[in-house]
Amino acid sequence: MNQMAQSQIITAYESSVAVEAKLLEEVDNVVRNGEAAIFGMVSINDPQACKWLRHPDLAWSIEEQIKHEVEAALEMHDLGQSQDVLRWINITGVLEVSFLLRTAELHSYTSQVFRIICQRLNEGLRIDRGQIQLPIVMATASTDDAICTYSDLKKACIKTLEHSAREKKLPYAHFNSAIQDSWELEHNLEKNLTDDMISGNVYLAYQPKYAPTSREIHGVEALIRWKSDIYGSLPPSKFVPLLEEQLLTPLLTRFVVMRALEQAAEWYQNTRRLLPVAVNVPVVCLSCPMFAENILSAVKASGLPVQVLELEITESQSQDLVPVAYFNLNALQEAGVTIAIDDFGTGFSNFSNLAKLPIDKLKIDASFIAPLQEDKRYRHLVAGMINMAHALGMSVVAEGVETADQLRSLEELGCDSIQGFYLSRPVSPEVIELALSSVQSWPE
């Protein structure tokens, strides 16, 4: 690093400390005087793009260009001069530019200005070496009764940026009630989750899998559901990523496995039919040294044969397994647990994994089933997957079956198991038990 660049970073850091203190003071003054303000944060939305910030002189130029564009746009659109602009490059190389505006409220005009700023920044930044295009995002938050300190405003903007990235929203977003709910959910996630597990608000639904030959239910997939008294019904896409971020997936996986086994035991007691139940397992759980032992202990405690349990891992995750995960999978398969690859075909289908992993079953992703009738290429692909799996001694499940034509095609191709809305949506344990008692099959 040259001396000038090093001096610039030190100066930026010293300046950021002083400006941050000034912003803290300004927010306190705004709240104390009963006024309102909007705090904004501009950042880069792609870790790969942050490689440009490893070069101090280039990072400084990028930072200065963003600062200039933000200040110029705010002044040009008569939003007044920003009280101050906070700039820094932290030790991880993440660039952020922040600003504070004294304004009564966020309205459509100010929102449009912020969108214009994002649009201009994403068109490319002019620097000494030419032009560079980076994925720029912006978040804003307004002072109110709940957000009344500089720290609150900064956290609100960070949460808004995280929410936008997770939900794949537009480059600009303002902190709102939905993000507030997500923030509160994330902050209290472990307590709310464990409380609702006990109360029954976290529960399992079961989607049946049908055998094409006998046309009877011969297995189910356990799917997590959360109906919170505070946040309402939460889809898995809403809370599972938060669990992953907070390393709470083992807690949820343990609950799902235990509850699914308890339910399978109840079905067996009431119907004398042993129904295999499949559970999705994240790779972080497979990487725990005691995972296989804990799973086998849970099956033993249920009083059921080990063959009742199926564990599903997604194809994309199967490509990132560490040695202990291989050990766990081998130990479980040797004990009699069925191992399935979920969403097969979406993870670039690394066929070498099929030979290395202890796999009993492939689940063909729904994206291959939907165009089965309209595009002969997909029929050939699905036929190839089924034939390859059978040649390797694996059975095949087709997911996302939604029409009678798809069902007939899969029967013709020799698919072993069918799952999808045409046959059944995820249902309650009581519906499954009724089907088992009546040996229910799908309509002809």
C-alpha positions as CSV (number, residue, x, y, z in Angstrom):
1,M,0.0,0.0,0.0
2,N,1.5,3.4,-1.0
3,Q,1.9,6.1,1.6
4,M,-0.7,8.4,0.1
5,A,-3.4,5.7,0.0
6,Q,-2.7,4.7,3.6
7,S,-3.0,8.4,4.6
8,Q,-6.3,8.6,2.9
9,I,-7.7,5.6,4.7
10,I,-6.5,6.9,8.1
11,T,-8.0,10.3,7.3
12,A,-11.3,8.8,6.2
13,Y,-11.5,6.8,9.5
14,E,-10.7,9.8,11.6
15,S,-13.2,11.9,9.7
16,S,-15.9,9.2,10.0
17,V,-15.5,9.1,13.8
18,A,-15.9,12.9,14.0
19,V,-18.8,12.9,11.5
20,E,-20.5,10.0,13.2
21,A,-20.4,11.9,16.5
22,K,-21.8,15.0,14.7
23,L,-24.6,12.9,13.2
24,L,-25.4,11.5,16.7
25,E,-25.6,15.0,18.0
26,E,-27.8,16.2,15.1
27,V,-30.3,13.3,15.5
28,D,-30.5,14.1,19.3
29,N,-31.2,17.8,18.4
30,V,-33.9,16.8,15.9
31,V,-35.7,14.6,18.3
32,R,-35.3,17.0,21.2
33,N,-36.9,19.8,19.1
34,G,-39.8,17.7,18.0
35,E,-38.6,17.8,14.4
36,A,-38.2,15.0,11.8
37,A,-35.3,13.7,9.8
38,I,-34.5,11.0,7.2
39,F,-31.3,9.0,7.5
40,G,-30.0,7.3,4.4
41,M,-27.3,4.7,3.7
42,V,-25.7,3.8,0.4
43,S,-23.8,0.6,0.0
44,I,-22.6,-2.1,-2.4
45,N,-24.8,-5.1,-2.7
46,D,-22.4,-7.7,-3.9
47,P,-19.4,-9.2,-1.9
48,Q,-17.7,-10.0,-5.2
49,A,-17.9,-6.4,-6.3
50,C,-16.2,-5.3,-3.1
51,K,-12.9,-6.7,-4.5
52,W,-12.5,-3.2,-6.0
53,L,-12.2,-1.8,-2.5
54,R,-9.1,-3.9,-1.8
55,H,-7.2,-1.2,-3.7
56,P,-7.1,1.8,-1.4
57,D,-6.7,4.5,-4.0
58,L,-9.5,3.0,-6.2
59,A,-11.7,2.6,-3.1
60,W,-11.2,6.3,-2.3
61,S,-12.2,7.4,-5.8
62,I,-15.3,5.2,-5.7
63,E,-16.3,6.6,-2.3
64,E,-15.7,10.2,-3.4
65,Q,-17.9,9.6,-6.6
66,I,-20.8,8.2,-4.5
67,K,-20.5,11.1,-2.0
68,H,-20.5,13.6,-4.9
69,E,-23.5,12.0,-6.6
70,V,-25.6,11.9,-3.4
71,E,-24.8,15.4,-2.4
72,A,-25.5,16.8,-5.9
73,A,-28.8,15.0,-6.3
74,L,-30.1,16.1,-2.9
75,E,-29.3,19.7,-3.5
76,M,-30.5,19.7,-7.2
77,H,-33.9,18.4,-6.1
78,D,-34.3,21.0,-3.4
79,L,-34.1,18.7,-0.5
80,G,-31.6,21.0,1.1
81,Q,-28.0,20.4,1.9
82,S,-27.3,17.2,3.9
83,Q,-26.3,18.0,7.5
84,D,-23.2,16.0,7.0
85,V,-22.0,13.1,4.9
86,L,-20.5,10.2,6.7
87,R,-17.9,8.2,4.8
88,W,-15.8,5.3,5.7
89,I,-14.1,2.1,4.5
90,N,-14.1,-0.5,7.3
91,I,-11.6,-3.3,7.7
92,T,-13.7,-5.8,5.8
93,G,-13.7,-3.6,2.7
94,V,-17.4,-2.8,2.8
95,L,-18.1,0.8,1.6
96,E,-20.9,2.8,3.0
97,V,-21.9,6.4,2.5
98,S,-24.5,7.9,4.9
99,F,-26.4,11.2,5.0
100,L,-29.0,12.9,7.3
101,L,-31.7,15.2,6.0
102,R,-33.9,17.5,8.1
103,T,-37.3,17.0,6.5
104,A,-40.9,16.7,7.8
105,E,-41.6,13.3,6.3
106,L,-40.9,10.9,3.5
107,H,-43.3,11.4,0.6
108,S,-43.5,10.3,-3.0
109,Y,-41.2,13.1,-4.2
110,T,-38.4,12.3,-1.8
111,S,-38.8,8.6,-2.6
112,Q,-38.5,9.3,-6.3
113,V,-35.3,11.4,-5.7
114,F,-33.8,8.5,-3.8
115,R,-34.7,6.1,-6.6
116,I,-33.1,8.5,-9.1
117,I,-29.9,8.6,-7.1
118,C,-29.7,4.8,-7.1
119,Q,-30.4,4.7,-10.8
120,R,-27.6,7.2,-11.5
121,L,-25.2,5.3,-9.3
122,N,-26.0,2.0,-11.0
123,E,-25.3,3.4,-14.4
124,G,-21.6,3.6,-13.5
125,L,-19.1,5.6,-11.5
126,R,-16.6,7.9,-13.1
127,I,-13.2,7.4,-11.6
128,D,-9.6,8.2,-12.6
129,R,-9.2,4.9,-14.5
130,G,-12.4,5.3,-16.5
131,Q,-15.9,4.0,-15.5
132,I,-16.8,1.2,-13.2
133,Q,-20.3,-0.3,-12.7
134,L,-21.2,-1.6,-9.2
135,P,-24.5,-2.9,-7.8
136,I,-25.4,0.1,-5.6
137,V,-28.3,0.0,-3.1
138,M,-29.8,2.5,-0.8
139,A,-31.9,2.4,2.3
140,T,-33.6,5.2,4.3
141,A,-35.3,5.5,7.6
142,S,-37.3,8.3,9.3
143,T,-37.3,9.4,12.9
144,D,-40.4,8.5,14.9
145,D,-41.4,7.3,18.3
146,A,-39.7,4.0,17.9
147,I,-36.6,5.2,16.0
148,C,-35.3,8.2,17.9
149,T,-31.5,7.8,18.0
150,Y,-28.7,7.7,15.5
151,S,-28.1,4.1,16.4
152,D,-31.7,3.2,15.7
153,L,-31.6,4.9,12.4
154,K,-28.4,3.2,11.3
155,K,-29.7,-0.2,12.4
156,A,-33.0,0.4,10.6
157,C,-31.1,1.1,7.4
158,I,-28.9,-1.9,7.7
159,K,-31.9,-4.1,8.3
160,T,-33.6,-2.6,5.3
161,L,-30.6,-3.3,3.1
162,E,-30.5,-6.9,4.4
163,H,-34.3,-7.3,3.9
164,S,-34.0,-6.0,0.3
165,A,-31.2,-8.3,-0.5
166,R,-33.0,-11.3,1.0
167,E,-36.3,-10.5,-0.8
168,K,-34.5,-9.5,-4.0
169,K,-36.2,-6.1,-3.9
170,L,-35.3,-2.9,-5.9
171,P,-32.1,-1.0,-5.2
172,Y,-33.9,1.5,-3.0
173,A,-36.2,0.8,0.0
174,H,-37.5,2.7,3.0
175,F,-37.8,1.2,6.4
176,N,-41.4,0.2,6.9
177,S,-43.7,-1.9,9.1
178,A,-43.0,-5.1,7.2
179,I,-39.3,-4.7,7.7
180,Q,-40.0,-3.7,11.3
181,D,-41.8,-6.9,11.9
182,S,-39.0,-8.9,10.2
183,W,-36.5,-7.0,12.4
184,E,-38.5,-7.8,15.6
185,L,-38.9,-11.4,14.5
186,E,-35.2,-11.7,13.9
187,H,-34.3,-10.1,17.2
188,N,-36.6,-12.3,19.2
189,L,-36.4,-15.3,16.9
190,E,-35.1,-18.0,19.2
191,K,-37.5,-17.1,22.1
192,N,-40.6,-16.8,19.8
193,L,-39.7,-20.1,18.0
194,T,-39.1,-22.1,21.1
195,D,-42.3,-20.7,22.8
196,D,-44.4,-21.5,19.7
197,M,-42.9,-25.0,19.5
198,I,-44.2,-25.6,23.0
199,S,-47.6,-24.0,22.4
200,G,-48.2,-25.8,19.1
201,N,-48.0,-22.8,16.9
202,V,-45.0,-24.3,15.1
203,Y,-46.3,-27.6,13.6
204,L,-45.9,-29.9,10.6
205,A,-48.0,-30.4,7.5
206,Y,-47.5,-33.5,5.4
207,Q,-47.6,-33.9,1.6
208,P,-48.3,-37.4,0.5
209,K,-46.2,-39.3,-2.1
210,Y,-48.1,-41.9,-4.1
211,A,-46.9,-45.1,-5.7
212,P,-47.9,-45.2,-9.4
213,T,-48.4,-49.0,-9.5
214,S,-50.5,-49.4,-6.4
215,R,-51.9,-45.9,-6.4
216,E,-51.7,-45.7,-2.6
217,I,-49.9,-43.4,-0.3
218,H,-46.5,-44.8,0.5
219,G,-44.8,-41.9,2.1
220,V,-45.1,-38.3,3.2
221,E,-42.8,-35.3,3.3
222,A,-42.9,-33.3,6.6
223,L,-43.1,-29.5,6.0
224,I,-42.7,-26.9,8.7
225,R,-45.5,-24.4,9.4
226,W,-45.5,-21.4,11.8
227,K,-48.7,-19.6,12.8
228,S,-47.5,-16.9,15.2
229,D,-49.8,-15.1,17.5
230,I,-47.7,-12.0,17.0
231,Y,-46.8,-12.1,13.3
232,G,-49.5,-14.3,11.8
233,S,-48.8,-17.1,9.4
234,L,-45.2,-17.1,8.4
235,P,-44.1,-19.0,5.3
236,P,-40.8,-20.9,5.6
237,S,-39.2,-18.5,3.2
238,K,-39.7,-15.8,5.8
239,F,-38.1,-17.4,8.8
240,V,-35.8,-20.2,7.6
241,P,-33.2,-17.8,6.2
242,L,-33.2,-16.0,9.5
243,L,-32.7,-19.3,11.3
244,E,-29.7,-20.0,9.1
245,E,-28.2,-16.6,9.8
246,Q,-28.5,-17.1,13.5
247,L,-27.3,-20.7,13.4
248,L,-30.7,-22.0,14.7
249,T,-31.4,-24.5,12.0
250,P,-30.2,-27.4,14.3
251,L,-32.9,-26.4,16.8
252,L,-35.6,-26.5,14.1
253,T,-34.3,-29.7,12.5
254,R,-34.4,-31.5,15.8
255,F,-38.0,-30.4,16.4
256,V,-39.1,-31.5,12.9
257,V,-37.4,-35.0,13.2
258,M,-38.8,-35.6,16.7
259,R,-42.3,-34.5,15.8
260,A,-42.3,-36.4,12.5
261,L,-41.3,-39.6,14.3
262,E,-43.9,-39.1,17.0
263,Q,-46.5,-38.6,14.2
264,A,-45.4,-41.7,12.3
265,A,-45.6,-43.7,15.6
266,E,-49.2,-42.4,16.1
267,W,-50.2,-43.4,12.6
268,Y,-48.8,-46.8,13.1
269,Q,-50.6,-47.3,16.4
270,N,-54.0,-46.1,15.0
271,T,-53.8,-47.8,11.5
272,R,-51.1,-50.5,11.8
273,R,-49.5,-49.0,8.7
274,L,-45.9,-48.0,8.8
275,L,-45.6,-44.8,6.7
276,P,-42.1,-43.5,5.8
277,V,-41.7,-39.8,6.6
278,A,-39.1,-37.5,4.8
279,V,-37.4,-34.6,6.6
280,N,-35.3,-31.9,4.9
281,V,-31.9,-31.6,6.6
282,P,-29.6,-28.6,6.1
283,V,-25.9,-29.2,5.5
284,V,-25.0,-27.4,8.8
285,C,-26.7,-30.2,10.7
286,L,-24.9,-32.9,8.7
287,S,-21.6,-31.2,9.7
288,C,-22.3,-31.8,13.4
289,P,-20.2,-34.8,14.6
290,M,-23.0,-36.3,16.7
291,F,-25.7,-35.9,14.1
292,A,-26.0,-39.5,13.0
293,E,-25.9,-40.8,16.6
294,N,-28.6,-38.3,17.6
295,I,-30.9,-39.2,14.7
296,L,-30.6,-42.9,15.4
297,S,-31.3,-42.4,19.1
298,A,-34.4,-40.4,18.2
299,V,-35.7,-43.2,15.9
300,K,-35.0,-45.8,18.6
301,A,-36.9,-43.8,21.1
302,S,-39.9,-43.7,18.8
303,G,-40.1,-47.5,18.8
304,L,-40.3,-47.6,15.0
305,P,-37.9,-49.4,12.6
306,V,-35.2,-47.1,11.2
307,Q,-36.6,-47.5,7.7
308,V,-39.4,-45.2,8.6
309,L,-37.2,-42.1,8.3
310,E,-36.0,-40.4,5.1
311,L,-33.5,-37.5,5.1
312,E,-33.4,-35.1,2.2
313,I,-30.6,-32.8,1.3
314,T,-30.7,-30.4,-1.7
315,E,-28.5,-31.1,-4.7
316,S,-26.8,-27.7,-4.3
317,Q,-25.9,-28.4,-0.7
318,S,-24.6,-31.9,-1.5
319,Q,-21.7,-30.3,-3.4
320,D,-20.4,-28.6,-0.3
321,L,-20.2,-31.4,2.2
322,V,-17.3,-31.6,4.6
323,P,-15.8,-35.0,5.6
324,V,-17.9,-35.3,8.8
325,A,-21.0,-34.9,6.7
326,Y,-20.0,-37.9,4.5
327,F,-19.4,-39.9,7.7
328,N,-22.8,-39.1,9.1
329,L,-24.6,-39.9,5.8
330,N,-22.8,-43.2,5.5
331,A,-23.5,-44.1,9.1
332,L,-27.2,-43.3,8.7
333,Q,-27.6,-45.2,5.4
334,E,-25.8,-48.3,6.9
335,A,-28.3,-48.2,9.8
336,G,-31.2,-48.2,7.4
337,V,-32.2,-44.5,7.0
338,T,-33.1,-43.6,3.5
339,I,-31.0,-40.7,2.0
340,A,-32.5,-38.6,-0.8
341,I,-31.2,-35.8,-3.0
342,D,-33.9,-33.1,-3.2
343,D,-34.4,-30.6,-6.1
344,F,-32.3,-32.8,-8.4
345,G,-31.3,-31.1,-11.7
346,T,-31.1,-27.6,-10.2
347,G,-27.6,-27.8,-8.7
348,F,-25.8,-28.2,-12.0
349,S,-26.1,-32.0,-11.6
350,N,-22.6,-32.9,-10.5
351,F,-22.9,-36.6,-11.5
352,S,-19.7,-37.5,-9.6
353,N,-21.6,-36.8,-6.4
354,L,-24.1,-39.5,-7.3
355,A,-21.2,-42.0,-7.2
356,K,-19.6,-40.6,-4.0
357,L,-22.6,-40.0,-1.9
358,P,-24.7,-42.7,-0.2
359,I,-27.9,-42.0,-2.0
360,D,-31.0,-44.1,-2.1
361,K,-33.4,-41.8,-3.8
362,L,-33.5,-38.8,-6.3
363,K,-36.3,-36.2,-6.2
364,I,-36.6,-34.6,-9.6
365,D,-37.2,-30.9,-9.3
366,A,-40.6,-29.5,-10.3
367,S,-39.0,-27.2,-12.9
368,F,-38.4,-30.3,-15.0
369,I,-42.0,-31.6,-14.5
370,A,-43.9,-28.4,-15.5
371,P,-42.8,-28.4,-19.2
372,L,-43.0,-32.2,-19.6
373,Q,-45.9,-32.1,-22.1
374,E,-45.0,-29.0,-24.0
375,D,-41.2,-29.6,-24.6
376,K,-40.0,-33.0,-25.7
377,R,-36.5,-32.1,-24.5
378,Y,-37.7,-32.1,-20.9
379,R,-39.3,-35.5,-21.5
380,H,-36.0,-36.9,-22.6
381,L,-34.2,-35.3,-19.7
382,V,-36.6,-36.7,-17.1
383,A,-36.4,-40.1,-18.8
384,G,-32.7,-40.0,-18.7
385,M,-32.7,-39.0,-15.0
386,I,-35.0,-41.9,-14.1
387,N,-33.0,-44.5,-16.1
388,M,-29.7,-43.3,-14.7
389,A,-31.1,-43.4,-11.1
390,H,-32.5,-46.9,-11.6
391,A,-29.1,-48.1,-13.1
392,L,-27.4,-46.8,-9.9
393,G,-29.9,-48.6,-7.7
394,M,-31.9,-45.5,-6.7
395,S,-35.6,-44.9,-6.7
396,V,-37.1,-41.7,-8.1
397,V,-39.7,-39.2,-6.9
398,A,-41.2,-36.6,-9.2
399,E,-42.1,-33.3,-7.4
400,G,-44.5,-30.6,-8.5
401,V,-47.0,-32.9,-10.4
402,E,-49.9,-30.6,-11.2
403,T,-51.8,-32.2,-14.1
404,A,-53.2,-35.6,-15.2
405,D,-51.0,-35.5,-18.4
406,Q,-47.8,-35.0,-16.3
407,L,-48.9,-37.9,-14.1
408,R,-49.5,-40.2,-17.1
409,S,-46.1,-39.3,-18.7
410,L,-44.3,-40.0,-15.5
411,E,-46.0,-43.4,-15.2
412,E,-45.0,-44.2,-18.7
413,L,-41.4,-43.2,-17.9
414,G,-41.3,-45.6,-14.9
415,C,-41.1,-43.0,-12.1
416,D,-41.4,-44.7,-8.7
417,S,-43.2,-42.0,-6.7
418,I,-45.4,-39.0,-7.4
419,Q,-45.7,-35.9,-5.3
420,G,-47.6,-32.7,-6.2
421,F,-50.7,-30.5,-5.9
422,Y,-52.6,-32.6,-8.5
423,L,-52.7,-35.4,-6.0
424,S,-52.6,-33.6,-2.7
425,R,-51.5,-30.4,-1.1
426,P,-49.7,-30.5,2.3
427,V,-52.4,-31.6,4.7
428,S,-52.9,-32.2,8.4
429,P,-52.0,-35.5,10.2
430,E,-55.7,-36.3,10.5
431,V,-56.2,-36.3,6.8
432,I,-53.2,-38.6,6.3
433,E,-54.6,-41.0,8.9
434,L,-58.0,-41.0,7.2
435,A,-56.3,-41.9,3.9
436,L,-54.3,-44.7,5.6
437,S,-57.4,-46.1,7.2
438,S,-59.3,-46.1,4.0
439,V,-56.4,-47.1,1.7
440,Q,-57.2,-43.9,-0.2
441,S,-55.8,-43.4,-3.7
442,W,-56.0,-40.5,-6.1
443,P,-58.9,-40.2,-8.6
444,E,-58.7,-42.1,-11.8
